[in-house]
Structure formats: C-alpha cells, structure tokens
Amino acid sequence: MTRIVSGFAGSLTLHVPKSGTRPTSDRVREAIFSALDARDALRGTRVLDLYAGSGALGLEAASRGARIVTLVENGFGAAQMCRKNADAVSRMAPKRSSAEEHTLKVNVSTQAVQSFLAGTKDGFDIVFIDPPYDLSEVELGANLAALAPLVADDALLIVERSSRSPEPLWGPAFDLDRRKDYGDTTVWYASPAEPLAAD
C-alpha cells in the first residue's frame, strides 16, 4: 500500500498500477522528503516527476507545499492512476482565493519522457527521476541533457536507481551533491553546475 506520508494529504492511500511500475519504497520516500524538508526546499516550488508511476513522489511534494506539479508517465494504466491520485490530492488542497499565487496545480502528461522534455517550455525547481531500473545510462543521460535548460539555477535533481547502476551521466550541466544508499536503491542528488567564470 502506498500512501502520502505528510502534508495536507497525509495518510491518503494512492492507487498503484498492478504491474509495470516500481513504486519508491516508503523508507526511501520518507528519507528523500526529510532531506527536502530540512532544506525548506518545497514550498511554492515547481516540481517535475519523470517516470511518475503512481505519481507518489510528485504528489508527496504537492502535499508538502509545492505550487505546480507535473507528472510524466507514458504507460496507459499508470497514467490513469496518476490522474486519479492527482484528482484526490487536488481535492484535499487548502481552498485559496483564485487570485492567490500559491494555489496548487497538478498536471499529468502521457508523453514519453524525452518527448515531453523536448517540447515543454516550463521551468522547474525540483525534478524527481525514478526510471525503470533497466533504462539505459545513455537514455538517462539524454534526459539529463534535455533538462539542463529547463531548471532554475538553484534547482535540485533527485535520481533513484538500482544500487548496481553506475553514477548517472550528469554531463556539463549538473554537479553531484551527494548519494545515499538504501539497500538495493541508490538516491543521487544533483544541482546545476556553477557557470564558468569569464576570463
């Protein structure tokens, strides 16, 4: 059973596809969001959840104060679950005046990740990337390269991979902040690289 851990939708049970996805374990999800809460990194942010599955990572961020959340999931059944879960979380969001900037908005895209990244003009502050473990390092590297122009200067990327996978191919756009291991899962934290000083 997958639930929202905390925030206004805390304890809400999420619909999870019967097959084809690998939900982030509660332990790993709690650790990720404890780290984000310690940085006060969520309130008012624009969050992107790639390979969203049930949408648990993006919707946890929504529950904890993100302003705009975009879930990208190409699988038909999983995308349906994302929509159901997004609707449930949105209904629980605190009611605010229509003029207020921080009214929650949750979007669900059914495109392939690389197609979405190539076509969007949106900007993001936090990006979750939790692809199937069999996604190639080259394809993940292409995702990261396509993300480079879409993220804020102080953005944070959180990549979840098998502990047997090598470090992601960050390219010149991102620097590794740290890695954390949880059994068979490794979580990589990265941020945009500092621009090179002009001569």
C-alpha positions in Angstrom: 0.0 0.0 0.0 1.3 3.4 -1.0 0.3 6.5 1.0 1.1 10.2 1.1 3.3 10.5 4.2 2.8 14.1 5.3 1.3 17.5 4.5 -2.3 18.3 3.8 -2.9 15.0 2.1 -1.0 12.9 4.7 -2.3 9.3 5.0 -4.1 9.4 1.7 -3.9 6.0 0.0 -2.7 6.2 -3.6 -3.8 4.0 -6.5 -0.9 2.0 -7.8 -0.8 0.1 -11.1 -0.9 -3.6 -10.7 2.2 -4.1 -12.9 4.7 -2.2 -15.0 5.9 0.2 -12.3 8.3 0.0 -9.3 7.0 2.4 -6.6 9.6 4.1 -4.4 9.6 2.3 -1.0 8.1 4.2 2.0 11.5 4.2 3.6 13.3 5.8 0.6 10.4 8.3 0.1 10.5 9.4 3.7 14.2 9.9 3.6 14.0 12.0 0.4 11.4 14.2 1.8 13.0 14.6 5.2 16.1 15.9 3.3 13.9 18.3 1.3 12.1 19.5 4.4 15.4 20.1 6.2 16.3 22.5 3.3 12.8 24.0 3.3 13.0 23.2 -0.4 9.4 22.5 -1.3 7.1 25.4 -0.5 5.9 27.3 -3.6 8.1 25.3 -6.0 7.5 23.9 -9.5 8.1 20.1 -9.4 8.6 17.7 -12.2 8.1 13.9 -11.6 9.5 11.9 -14.5 8.6 8.2 -15.0 5.9 9.1 -12.4 4.3 5.6 -12.0 1.5 6.3 -9.5 2.7 9.9 -9.0 3.7 9.3 -5.4 6.9 11.5 -5.4 5.3 14.5 -7.2 2.1 14.3 -5.1 4.0 14.0 -1.9 5.7 17.3 -2.9 2.3 18.8 -3.6 1.0 17.7 -0.2 4.0 19.4 1.4 3.7 22.8 -0.3 4.8 22.6 -4.0 2.8 25.0 -6.1 2.9 23.3 -9.6 3.5 19.6 -10.0 3.9 17.9 -13.4 3.7 14.1 -13.6 5.1 12.5 -16.8 4.1 8.9 -17.3 3.9 7.2 -20.7 2.2 3.9 -19.6 -1.5 4.0 -20.1 -2.6 2.3 -16.9 -0.1 4.2 -14.8 -1.1 7.5 -16.3 -4.7 6.7 -15.4 -3.6 6.1 -11.8 -1.7 9.4 -11.8 -4.8 11.2 -12.8 -6.9 9.6 -10.1 -4.3 10.3 -7.5 -3.8 13.9 -8.7 -7.5 14.5 -8.5 -7.7 13.1 -5.0 -4.8 15.2 -3.8 -6.1 18.3 -5.5 -9.5 17.9 -3.8 -7.8 17.9 -0.4 -5.7 21.0 -1.1 -6.5 24.0 1.1 -9.0 26.3 -0.5 -7.5 29.6 -1.5 -8.7 32.7 -3.4 -8.4 32.5 -7.2 -6.0 35.4 -7.1 -3.5 33.8 -4.8 -0.2 32.7 -6.4 0.2 29.5 -4.5 -2.9 27.7 -5.5 -1.9 24.1 -6.2 -1.9 22.9 -9.9 -1.2 19.3 -10.8 -0.7 18.4 -14.5 -0.4 14.9 -15.9 1.4 14.3 -19.3 1.2 10.9 -21.1 4.1 11.6 -23.3 7.4 9.7 -23.3 9.9 11.5 -21.1 12.3 12.6 -23.8 9.4 13.8 -26.0 8.0 15.8 -23.0 11.3 17.4 -22.3 11.9 18.3 -25.9 8.5 20.0 -26.1 8.0 21.8 -22.8 8.8 25.4 -22.2 8.0 25.2 -18.4 10.7 25.7 -15.8 11.2 23.5 -12.7 12.8 23.9 -9.3 12.8 20.2 -8.2 13.0 17.2 -10.5 12.4 13.6 -9.5 13.7 11.0 -11.9 12.8 7.4 -10.9 13.0 5.4 -14.2 12.8 1.7 -14.6 16.0 0.1 -13.5 16.5 -1.3 -17.0 16.6 2.2 -18.5 20.0 2.6 -20.1 22.6 5.0 -18.8 22.7 6.6 -22.2 18.9 7.3 -22.2 19.1 8.7 -18.7 22.0 10.9 -19.7 19.8 12.2 -22.6 17.1 13.0 -20.1 19.5 15.0 -18.0 20.9 16.9 -21.0 17.4 17.8 -22.1 16.6 19.0 -18.6 19.5 21.4 -18.5 17.7 24.4 -20.0 14.5 23.8 -18.1 15.7 24.0 -14.5 16.2 27.0 -12.2 19.8 28.0 -11.2 19.1 26.7 -7.7 17.2 23.6 -8.8 17.6 20.1 -7.2 17.5 16.8 -9.1 16.8 13.6 -7.3 17.6 10.4 -9.3 16.6 7.0 -8.0 18.5 4.0 -9.4 19.5 0.4 -8.6 22.5 0.3 -6.3 24.1 -1.8 -9.1 23.8 1.1 -11.6 26.7 3.4 -12.1 26.6 7.1 -11.3 24.3 8.9 -13.8 26.0 10.7 -16.8 25.4 14.2 -15.4 27.2 16.0 -18.4 28.5 19.5 -18.0 25.1 20.9 -16.8 24.9 19.3 -13.4 27.1 18.5 -10.4 26.6 15.7 -8.0 25.8 16.9 -4.5 25.7 13.5 -2.7 24.5 10.0 -2.9 22.6 7.9 -0.3 22.2 4.1 -0.4 19.2 2.2 0.9 19.7 -1.5 0.3 19.1 -2.2 -3.4 18.3 1.5 -4.1 20.7 4.5 -4.5 19.4 8.1 -4.5 21.6 10.6 -6.2 21.2 14.4 -5.5 22.5 16.9 -8.1 22.2 20.6 -8.8 23.1 22.8 -11.8 26.8 23.3 -12.3 28.2 26.7 -11.4 28.8 28.7 -14.6 32.5 29.0 -15.5 33.9 32.4 -14.6 34.7 34.7 -17.6 38.3 35.4 -18.3 
